[in-house]
Amino acid sequence: MNLSRAPQPAEAASPAPALPGRRRIDLTPWQWKLCGFLLMATALSYLDRQALSVVAPVVAGELKLDNEQLGRLLSAFFYTYAAMHIAVGWILDRYNIRYTYGLFVALWSCSQILAGFARGFGDLFVCRLLLGAFETAGQTGAARIIARTLPPRERTFANGLMMSGGSIGAMLAPLLMIFLANRYGWRFGFIVLGALGLLWAAAWLWWFRPAASVVQGTSNRATLAEADQFRVILRNPRFWACVAGAACTIPILHISASWVPTYLVQEWGLKVSGALSGYLFLVYAGLDIGFIGGGAAVSWLISRGWTVARARVRIMWISAVLMMTAALVPFAPAVGFAVAGICLLNVGRACWGALFLAFNQDIAPGRVGLVAGVMGCLGSLMGAWLVWLIGWVTKTRGFDGPFWMIAVLVMAGTIPVATARWEDTKQEASKNI
């Protein structure tokens, strides 16, 4: 690999225009490899965070936890994941992204390894707090890297490709953790997953060596534009539309990731075995379809002459409709119908997430990490509270209410974002090429 050919930001922002009626994704070989690295990092982050959810029934049995206590343990990750978003976003914006991103991956991997040595509830709770704090850099850092290396018309696809790593991690987590837990114990599974993250961090530092103009942060004030000033960001109605979207819709993915395995065990009597891993594979495959399919759909609409903003908004409404299938899950006559409904929920949520991140990247290009951090903080705070609340509710009342709550959150989060004024007639033409 000729590292000297890594693109400058100006090169990344000037792809050849797509011909009308033709679907085209203009990524260079270097950009494809970069997206591959970011995809793998996202997959590892979801492997680590999903590991506990997959073996939650086993851990709860061993530690003698009820649903409310298990909810506190599952929500621990999201407390620090929320609290650290703004600080970590600021760090990722300010300092060399090559080193900071690799360091955070290594730190969250060490936290996962430590969880393998947990002696009880308290130790595991602390390890989950550490994991959440360091994983904050995952998608926030990837969003900053994509914003610096790809033009707006390709970011939704690149975001979706990167975020599809989450679904890959979520799909692999049941297969790996159930196998390792049954054969060697759940603690050994945590150690194996953490070791994989350390290998990734070493490979990243060896490979990712672009020009200084790509990795430099806001410590160089020349990288900031008028739109990146805090006073401008806070007066931007698009920012506040995304705040509402983050608070209501980001938590849906956290809820699904945390409670679906336990829902299938408690409501449908499944065992922590191959059958459960198969159903979870299908459930989280929906994320992969949404992450990649949503970005590809936006690229296709743009190639048909749609503006970037109009294409994103149209696909976001379609994503919301898919997520609304959550309201039908409580009426499922068999486990297969329930799994299908949750799969469609995940398809919609994944597609929605890739679009939402693309909108975040447009608000303040020089402070993508900070803006994404604010959104992640709000979404994770709500997610932590709702993950705990669902544990409290389901302790005595079952899972019907949480699925109906998800449907309400979908509309409350989508309407502000989809109805915001994203079109900019003065800039849209340049963004669309």
C-alpha positions as CSV (number, residue, x, y, z in Angstrom):
1,M,0.0,0.0,0.0
2,N,1.5,3.3,-1.0
3,L,0.7,5.5,2.0
4,S,1.7,8.6,0.2
5,R,-1.4,8.3,-1.9
6,A,-3.7,8.9,1.0
7,P,-6.1,11.7,0.0
8,Q,-6.0,15.3,1.1
9,P,-9.4,16.7,2.2
10,A,-9.7,18.7,-1.0
11,E,-9.2,15.6,-3.1
12,A,-11.8,13.7,-1.1
13,A,-14.3,16.4,-1.7
14,S,-14.0,16.5,-5.5
15,P,-15.3,13.3,-7.1
16,A,-16.4,13.1,-10.7
17,P,-20.1,13.9,-11.1
18,A,-22.4,11.0,-11.5
19,L,-24.4,10.7,-14.7
20,P,-28.2,11.1,-14.3
21,G,-30.0,7.8,-14.0
22,R,-26.9,5.9,-13.0
23,R,-26.1,4.7,-9.5
24,R,-22.5,5.5,-8.7
25,I,-20.5,5.3,-5.5
26,D,-17.2,7.3,-5.9
27,L,-14.8,5.8,-3.4
28,T,-11.1,5.4,-4.1
29,P,-9.3,2.1,-3.2
30,W,-7.8,3.9,-0.2
31,Q,-11.2,5.1,1.0
32,W,-12.6,1.6,0.6
33,K,-9.8,0.3,2.8
34,L,-10.4,3.0,5.3
35,C,-14.1,2.2,5.5
36,G,-13.1,-1.5,6.0
37,F,-11.0,-0.6,9.0
38,L,-13.8,1.6,10.5
39,L,-16.3,-1.2,9.9
40,M,-14.0,-3.7,11.8
41,A,-13.6,-1.3,14.7
42,T,-17.4,-0.8,14.9
43,A,-17.9,-4.6,14.8
44,L,-15.5,-5.0,17.7
45,S,-17.3,-2.3,19.7
46,Y,-20.6,-4.1,19.3
47,L,-19.1,-7.5,20.0
48,D,-17.8,-6.1,23.3
49,R,-21.0,-4.3,24.4
50,Q,-23.3,-7.1,23.2
51,A,-21.3,-9.9,25.0
52,L,-23.0,-9.3,28.3
53,S,-26.5,-9.0,26.8
54,V,-26.1,-12.4,25.0
55,V,-25.1,-14.3,28.2
56,A,-27.2,-12.1,30.5
57,P,-29.5,-15.1,31.5
58,V,-26.4,-17.1,32.4
59,V,-24.8,-14.2,34.3
60,A,-28.1,-13.4,36.1
61,G,-28.4,-17.1,37.2
62,E,-24.8,-17.3,38.4
63,L,-25.0,-13.9,40.3
64,K,-28.6,-14.4,41.4
65,L,-30.0,-11.2,39.8
66,D,-33.6,-10.4,39.0
67,N,-34.6,-8.3,36.0
68,E,-34.3,-5.0,37.8
69,Q,-30.8,-5.8,39.0
70,L,-29.9,-7.1,35.6
71,G,-31.2,-3.8,34.1
72,R,-28.9,-1.9,36.3
73,L,-25.9,-4.0,35.1
74,L,-26.9,-3.6,31.5
75,S,-27.4,0.1,31.8
76,A,-24.0,0.7,33.4
77,F,-22.4,0.8,30.0
78,F,-24.7,3.6,28.8
79,Y,-24.1,5.9,31.8
80,T,-20.5,6.5,31.0
81,Y,-21.1,6.1,27.3
82,A,-23.3,9.1,27.6
83,A,-21.3,11.1,30.1
84,M,-18.0,10.9,28.1
85,H,-19.4,11.7,24.6
86,I,-18.9,15.5,24.7
87,A,-15.4,15.2,26.3
88,V,-14.3,12.5,24.0
89,G,-15.7,14.3,21.0
90,W,-13.7,17.3,21.9
91,I,-10.5,15.2,22.2
92,L,-11.1,13.6,18.8
93,D,-11.7,17.0,17.2
94,R,-8.7,18.6,18.8
95,Y,-5.9,16.1,18.6
96,N,-4.4,13.7,15.9
97,I,-7.2,11.3,15.1
98,R,-4.8,8.5,14.1
99,Y,-3.4,8.2,17.7
100,T,-6.5,9.1,19.7
101,Y,-8.8,6.7,17.8
102,G,-6.4,3.8,18.1
103,L,-5.8,4.6,21.8
104,F,-9.5,4.5,22.6
105,V,-10.0,1.2,20.9
106,A,-7.1,-0.3,22.9
107,L,-8.5,1.1,26.1
108,W,-12.0,-0.3,25.6
109,S,-10.5,-3.7,24.7
110,C,-8.5,-3.7,27.9
111,S,-11.8,-3.0,29.8
112,Q,-13.4,-6.0,28.2
113,I,-10.5,-8.2,29.2
114,L,-10.8,-7.0,32.8
115,A,-14.4,-8.0,32.7
116,G,-13.2,-11.6,32.2
117,F,-11.6,-11.4,35.7
118,A,-14.7,-10.0,37.4
119,R,-15.4,-11.7,40.7
120,G,-18.9,-10.5,41.2
121,F,-21.6,-7.9,40.4
122,G,-19.5,-4.9,41.6
123,D,-16.4,-5.8,39.6
124,L,-18.5,-6.4,36.4
125,F,-20.4,-3.2,37.0
126,V,-17.1,-1.2,37.1
127,C,-15.8,-2.9,34.0
128,R,-19.0,-2.0,32.1
129,L,-18.6,1.6,33.2
130,L,-15.0,1.7,31.8
131,L,-16.1,-0.1,28.6
132,G,-18.8,2.6,28.0
133,A,-16.5,5.5,28.7
134,F,-13.9,4.4,26.1
135,E,-16.3,3.1,23.5
136,T,-17.7,6.6,23.2
137,A,-14.9,7.2,20.7
138,G,-16.1,4.4,18.3
139,Q,-18.7,5.9,16.0
140,T,-17.9,9.5,17.1
141,G,-14.3,9.1,15.9
142,A,-15.3,7.3,12.7
143,A,-17.7,10.1,11.9
144,R,-14.9,12.6,12.1
145,I,-12.6,10.5,9.9
146,I,-15.3,10.1,7.3
147,A,-16.2,13.8,7.3
148,R,-12.5,14.6,6.7
149,T,-12.0,12.1,3.9
150,L,-15.2,11.8,1.9
151,P,-17.5,14.3,0.2
152,P,-21.1,14.8,1.4
153,R,-22.8,12.8,-1.4
154,E,-20.9,9.7,-0.3
155,R,-21.0,10.1,3.5
156,T,-24.4,8.4,4.0
157,F,-23.1,5.3,2.2
158,A,-19.8,5.4,4.1
159,N,-21.5,6.0,7.4
160,G,-23.8,3.0,6.7
161,L,-20.9,0.8,5.7
162,M,-19.0,1.8,8.8
163,M,-22.0,1.4,11.1
164,S,-22.8,-2.0,9.5
165,G,-19.9,-3.2,11.6
166,G,-22.3,-2.8,14.5
167,S,-24.7,-5.4,13.0
168,I,-21.9,-7.7,12.1
169,G,-20.7,-7.5,15.7
170,A,-24.2,-8.0,17.0
171,M,-24.7,-11.0,14.7
172,L,-21.3,-12.6,15.7
173,A,-21.7,-11.9,19.4
174,P,-24.4,-14.7,20.0
175,L,-22.4,-17.2,17.9
176,L,-19.1,-16.5,19.7
177,M,-20.3,-15.8,23.2
178,I,-22.8,-18.7,23.4
179,F,-20.1,-21.1,22.1
180,L,-17.4,-19.8,24.4
181,A,-19.7,-19.5,27.4
182,N,-20.9,-23.1,27.0
183,R,-17.4,-24.5,26.4
184,Y,-15.1,-22.3,28.4
185,G,-17.2,-20.0,30.5
186,W,-18.5,-16.4,29.8
187,R,-15.4,-14.8,31.4
188,F,-13.1,-16.5,28.9
189,G,-15.3,-15.1,26.1
190,F,-14.8,-11.5,27.4
191,I,-11.0,-12.0,27.3
192,V,-11.0,-13.3,23.8
193,L,-13.1,-10.4,22.5
194,G,-10.8,-7.9,24.2
195,A,-7.7,-9.4,22.7
196,L,-9.2,-9.0,19.2
197,G,-9.5,-5.3,19.8
198,L,-5.9,-4.9,20.8
199,L,-4.9,-6.6,17.5
200,W,-7.0,-4.1,15.6
201,A,-5.5,-1.1,17.4
202,A,-2.0,-2.3,16.4
203,A,-3.0,-2.8,12.8
204,W,-4.6,0.7,12.7
205,L,-1.5,2.5,13.9
206,W,0.6,0.6,11.4
207,W,-1.7,1.3,8.3
208,F,-3.4,4.7,8.8
209,R,-0.8,7.3,8.0
210,P,-2.5,9.9,5.8
211,A,-1.3,13.5,5.2
212,A,-1.1,15.8,8.3
213,S,-4.0,17.8,6.8
214,V,-6.3,14.8,7.2
215,V,-5.5,14.0,10.8
216,Q,-4.8,17.4,12.3
217,G,-7.3,18.7,14.8
218,T,-8.8,22.0,15.9
219,S,-5.7,22.8,17.9
220,N,-4.9,24.3,14.5
221,R,-7.5,27.1,14.4
222,A,-7.1,27.4,10.6
223,T,-9.3,24.3,10.3
224,L,-12.3,26.1,11.7
225,A,-14.9,27.9,9.6
226,E,-17.8,30.3,10.7
227,A,-20.2,27.4,11.0
228,D,-17.9,25.7,13.5
229,Q,-18.2,28.5,16.1
230,F,-20.1,27.5,19.2
231,R,-22.4,30.5,19.0
232,V,-23.3,29.6,15.4
233,I,-23.9,26.0,16.2
234,L,-26.2,26.8,19.2
235,R,-28.3,29.2,16.9
236,N,-28.6,26.6,14.2
237,P,-32.2,25.1,14.1
238,R,-30.8,22.0,12.4
239,F,-28.7,21.3,15.5
240,W,-31.8,21.4,17.8
241,A,-33.8,19.2,15.4
242,C,-31.0,16.6,15.8
243,V,-31.0,17.1,19.5
244,A,-34.7,16.0,19.6
245,G,-33.9,13.1,17.2
246,A,-31.0,11.9,19.3
247,A,-32.9,12.0,22.6
248,C,-35.8,9.9,21.2
249,T,-34.5,7.7,18.5
250,I,-30.8,6.8,19.4
251,P,-32.0,4.9,22.6
252,I,-34.0,2.4,20.4
253,L,-30.8,0.7,19.3
254,H,-29.6,0.5,22.9
255,I,-32.9,-1.0,24.0
256,S,-32.9,-3.6,21.3
257,A,-29.2,-4.5,21.9
258,S,-29.7,-4.9,25.6
259,W,-33.1,-6.6,26.0
260,V,-33.9,-8.7,22.9
261,P,-31.9,-11.8,24.1
262,T,-33.6,-11.8,27.5
263,Y,-37.0,-11.1,25.9
264,L,-36.6,-14.2,23.7
265,V,-35.6,-16.3,26.7
266,Q,-38.3,-15.1,29.1
267,E,-41.3,-14.6,26.7
268,W,-40.7,-17.5,24.3
269,G,-38.9,-20.0,26.6
270,L,-35.7,-20.2,24.5
271,K,-32.6,-21.6,26.0
272,V,-29.1,-20.0,25.8
273,S,-28.1,-22.3,23.0
274,G,-27.9,-22.6,19.2
275,A,-31.5,-21.8,18.7
276,L,-31.2,-18.5,20.5
277,S,-28.0,-17.6,18.6
278,G,-29.8,-18.4,15.3
279,Y,-32.7,-16.1,16.1
280,L,-30.4,-13.3,17.3
281,F,-28.4,-13.7,14.1
282,L,-31.5,-13.0,12.1
283,V,-32.5,-10.1,14.3
284,Y,-29.2,-8.3,14.0
285,A,-28.9,-9.1,10.3
286,G,-31.6,-6.5,10.0
287,L,-29.1,-3.9,11.1
288,D,-26.7,-4.8,8.3
289,I,-29.5,-4.5,5.7
290,G,-30.4,-1.1,7.0
291,F,-26.9,0.4,7.4
292,I,-25.8,-0.6,3.9
293,G,-29.1,-0.5,2.1
294,G,-30.1,2.9,3.4
295,G,-26.8,4.5,2.2
296,A,-27.1,2.8,-1.2
297,A,-30.7,3.9,-1.5
298,V,-29.7,7.5,-0.9
299,S,-26.9,7.2,-3.5
300,W,-29.4,5.8,-6.0
301,L,-31.8,8.6,-5.5
302,I,-29.1,11.2,-5.9
303,S,-28.0,9.6,-9.2
304,R,-31.6,10.0,-10.3
305,G,-31.4,13.7,-9.9
306,W,-32.6,14.1,-6.3
307,T,-30.7,16.6,-4.1
308,V,-28.7,15.1,-1.2
309,A,-31.1,16.6,1.4
310,R,-34.3,15.4,-0.3
311,A,-32.9,11.9,-0.8
312,R,-31.9,11.6,2.9
313,V,-35.3,12.8,4.2
314,R,-37.3,10.5,1.9
315,I,-35.3,7.4,3.1
316,M,-35.6,8.6,6.7
317,W,-39.4,8.5,6.5
318,I,-39.3,5.0,5.0
319,S,-37.0,4.0,7.9
320,A,-39.5,5.4,10.4
321,V,-42.3,3.3,8.9
322,L,-40.2,0.1,9.2
323,M,-39.4,0.9,12.9
324,M,-43.1,1.3,13.6
325,T,-43.4,-2.5,13.3
326,A,-42.3,-2.6,16.9
327,A,-45.9,-1.9,17.9
328,L,-47.0,-5.2,16.3
329,V,-44.5,-7.4,18.1
330,P,-46.6,-7.9,21.2
331,F,-49.3,-9.5,19.0
332,A,-47.0,-12.0,17.4
333,P,-48.6,-15.5,17.4
334,A,-45.2,-17.3,17.3
335,V,-41.6,-16.6,18.0
336,G,-40.8,-16.4,14.3
337,F,-43.3,-13.5,13.8
338,A,-41.7,-11.7,16.8
339,V,-38.2,-12.1,15.4
340,A,-39.4,-10.8,12.0
341,G,-40.9,-7.7,13.6
342,I,-37.8,-7.0,15.6
343,C,-35.7,-7.6,12.4
344,L,-37.7,-4.9,10.6
345,L,-37.3,-2.6,13.5
346,N,-33.6,-3.0,13.3
347,V,-33.6,-2.5,9.5
348,G,-35.3,0.9,10.0
349,R,-33.3,1.9,13.0
350,A,-29.9,1.2,11.2
351,C,-30.9,3.1,8.1
352,W,-32.2,6.0,10.2
353,G,-28.9,6.1,12.2
354,A,-26.7,6.3,9.0
355,L,-28.9,9.2,7.8
356,F,-28.8,10.9,11.2
357,L,-25.0,10.8,11.3
358,A,-24.8,12.3,7.8
359,F,-27.0,15.2,9.0
360,N,-24.8,15.7,12.0
361,Q,-21.7,15.9,9.8
362,D,-23.3,18.8,7.9
363,I,-24.0,21.0,10.9
364,A,-20.4,22.0,11.7
365,P,-17.8,20.2,9.5
366,G,-14.9,21.3,11.8
367,R,-16.5,20.0,14.9
368,V,-18.0,16.7,13.8
369,G,-16.7,14.9,16.8
370,L,-18.2,17.4,19.2
371,V,-21.6,17.5,17.5
372,A,-21.8,13.7,17.2
373,G,-20.7,13.6,20.9
374,V,-23.5,15.8,22.0
375,M,-26.0,13.6,20.1
376,G,-24.5,10.4,21.5
377,C,-24.5,11.8,25.0
378,L,-28.2,12.7,24.9
379,G,-29.2,9.4,23.2
380,S,-27.1,7.3,25.6
381,L,-28.5,9.1,28.7
382,M,-32.0,8.3,27.5
383,G,-30.9,4.8,26.6
384,A,-29.4,4.2,30.0
385,W,-32.6,5.3,31.8
386,L,-34.9,3.4,29.4
387,V,-32.8,0.2,29.7
388,W,-33.2,0.4,33.5
389,L,-36.9,1.3,33.2
390,I,-37.6,-1.7,31.0
391,G,-36.0,-3.9,33.6
392,W,-38.2,-2.5,36.3
393,V,-41.4,-2.7,34.1
394,T,-40.7,-6.2,32.9
395,K,-40.1,-7.5,36.4
396,T,-43.8,-7.8,36.8
397,R,-45.6,-6.7,33.6
398,G,-43.9,-8.3,30.6
399,F,-42.5,-6.8,27.4
400,D,-45.6,-5.5,25.7
401,G,-45.3,-1.9,27.0
402,P,-41.7,-1.4,25.9
403,F,-42.5,-2.3,22.3
404,W,-45.3,0.2,22.2
405,M,-43.0,2.8,23.8
406,I,-40.5,2.3,21.0
407,A,-43.2,3.1,18.4
408,V,-43.9,6.4,20.2
409,L,-40.2,7.2,20.3
410,V,-39.8,6.6,16.6
411,M,-42.2,9.4,15.6
412,A,-41.1,11.8,18.4
413,G,-37.5,11.5,17.0
414,T,-38.1,11.4,13.3
415,I,-40.5,14.4,12.9
416,P,-38.1,17.1,14.1
417,V,-35.2,15.9,12.0
418,A,-37.2,15.1,8.8
419,T,-39.0,18.4,8.8
420,A,-35.9,20.6,9.4
421,R,-34.8,22.7,6.5
422,W,-31.8,20.8,5.2
423,E,-31.9,22.2,1.7
424,D,-29.5,25.0,1.0
425,T,-30.0,26.4,-2.4
426,K,-26.7,28.2,-2.4
427,Q,-24.7,25.2,-1.5
428,E,-26.7,22.2,-2.6
429,A,-25.3,22.1,-6.1
430,S,-21.7,21.8,-4.9
431,K,-22.7,19.3,-2.2
432,N,-24.4,17.1,-4.8
433,I,-21.2,16.5,-6.9
